[in-house]
């Protein structure tokens, strides 16, 4: 009887673990609110971007498991990387650039110790006088200097080398009126020379 009881107990324990597996998976915290909301169009910049879970966040000192990142359609980042945890809410100071599509990416630690993450797409349509922030090439880190996106801009020629315009002026840079004046002067000079030759020829014949 004792063996059967132990065997029965083992079977019950195995069944309990099997039944508890989906329960543990469903115990992850859930997102119940956010700023901005999924698919929202913002016309004014909020004070912060945030996500709020249905349970207080699990605090892990010295962990980087928490994250809030804002990116535009080109994959550039915005913000200062500083996070504030307040019970079930994680927030960061809001910053956006030019109008367009953006995504708020978030990650928190659920009460069961597992990380929970997601993405919230939204649209930014600022007013003409809205204060826009520069795009960053890498995720910002709180307290560190950001890395602005470097755009490809034409550079000036070295001062030691003459510019093409100094060697030979471009045709478009020549004044058409000047060309006409020079052409007229050359034509007049040619007429004077021709007249002189004609006069000299008649004198020889006479």
Secondary structure as GFF3:
##gff-version 3
##sequence-region A 1 206
A	DSSP	alpha_helix	2	25	.	.	.	ID=ss1
A	DSSP	beta_strand	31	35	.	.	.	ID=ss2
A	DSSP	beta_strand	41	42	.	.	.	ID=ss3
A	DSSP	beta_strand	48	53	.	.	.	ID=ss4
A	DSSP	beta_strand	67	72	.	.	.	ID=ss5
A	DSSP	beta_strand	77	78	.	.	.	ID=ss6
A	DSSP	beta_strand	84	86	.	.	.	ID=ss7
A	DSSP	beta_strand	89	93	.	.	.	ID=ss8
A	DSSP	beta_strand	100	109	.	.	.	ID=ss9
A	DSSP	beta_strand	115	124	.	.	.	ID=ss10
A	DSSP	alpha_helix	164	167	.	.	.	ID=ss11
A	DSSP	three_ten_helix	171	173	.	.	.	ID=ss12
A	DSSP	alpha_helix	176	205	.	.	.	ID=ss13
###
